[in-house]
């Protein structure tokens, strides 16, 4: 669980470095974003998945859902800024790719 937390924080940090429309104040802010996104996914994400059951079952829906959760986290956190939904989609894609790659590397 700690490794997954570190991987998520690093993924957000890398995404913020690669995308000019995403700003993070510090490295610790990246880990705070990872915590907030995880909490939002547990609460709001679960609710949205239940509501949309059967509408979109492809990975595209999870990608859109992650972008929505990133936008909600942007609203809550002051040191985290995402310009618009398109940048959130890009960040969601990068975070998904980087966390998948890092998870496969650090798999025990």
C-alpha positions in Angstrom: 0.0 0.0 0.0 2.9 2.4 0.8 4.5 1.5 -2.5 1.3 2.3 -4.4 1.0 5.6 -2.6 4.6 6.5 -3.6 4.0 5.4 -7.2 0.8 7.5 -7.4 2.6 10.6 -6.0 5.5 10.1 -8.4 3.0 9.7 -11.3 1.3 13.0 -10.5 4.7 14.7 -10.2 5.8 13.4 -13.6 2.5 14.3 -15.2 2.7 17.9 -13.8 6.3 18.2 -15.2 5.2 17.0 -18.6 2.0 19.0 -19.0 2.2 22.8 -19.1 -1.4 23.1 -18.1 -0.9 21.3 -14.8 0.8 23.0 -11.9 2.0 21.5 -8.6 3.5 23.7 -5.9 5.9 21.0 -4.5 6.7 17.4 -4.3 4.7 17.0 -1.1 1.8 18.5 -2.9 2.0 15.7 -5.4 1.6 13.1 -2.6 -1.3 15.2 -1.2 -3.0 15.1 -4.6 -2.5 11.3 -4.6 -4.3 11.0 -1.2 -7.1 13.3 -2.2 -7.7 11.5 -5.6 -7.7 8.1 -3.7 -10.3 9.4 -1.3 -12.4 10.8 -4.1 -12.2 7.6 -6.0 -13.4 5.6 -3.0 -16.3 7.9 -2.4 -17.4 9.9 -5.5 -15.8 7.5 -7.9 -17.7 4.5 -6.5 -20.9 6.5 -6.7 -20.4 7.5 -10.3 -19.5 3.9 -11.3 -22.7 2.6 -9.7 -24.8 5.3 -11.3 -23.4 4.7 -14.8 -23.5 0.9 -14.5 -23.9 -0.5 -18.0 -23.6 2.8 -19.9 -19.8 2.7 -20.6 -18.0 -0.4 -19.6 -14.8 0.3 -21.5 -11.6 1.7 -20.0 -12.6 5.0 -21.6 -15.1 5.6 -18.8 -12.4 5.1 -16.2 -10.2 7.6 -18.0 -13.0 10.1 -18.0 -13.9 9.4 -14.4 -10.2 10.0 -13.4 -10.2 13.3 -15.2 -13.4 14.3 -13.4 -11.8 13.4 -10.1 -8.7 15.4 -11.0 -10.9 18.4 -11.6 -12.6 17.9 -8.3 -9.2 17.6 -6.5 -8.1 20.8 -8.3 -11.1 22.6 -6.8 -10.2 21.3 -3.2 -6.4 21.9 -3.2 -4.8 25.3 -3.4 -1.3 24.2 -4.6 -2.7 22.0 -7.4 -4.0 23.7 -10.6 -5.3 22.1 -13.8 -6.3 24.7 -16.5 -9.2 22.8 -17.9 -10.8 19.4 -18.5 -8.5 18.6 -21.5 -5.4 19.0 -19.3 -7.1 16.8 -16.7 -7.7 14.1 -19.4 -4.0 14.4 -20.3 -2.9 14.1 -16.7 -5.2 11.1 -16.2 -3.6 9.4 -19.1 -0.1 10.1 -18.0 -0.8 9.1 -14.4 -2.4 5.9 -15.6 0.5 5.0 -17.9 3.3 6.0 -15.4 1.7 4.3 -12.5 1.2 1.1 -14.5 4.8 1.2 -15.7 6.2 1.8 -12.2 3.9 -0.8 -10.7 5.2 -3.4 -13.1 8.8 -2.5 -12.3 8.4 -2.5 -8.6 6.1 -5.6 -8.4 7.0 -8.0 -5.6 
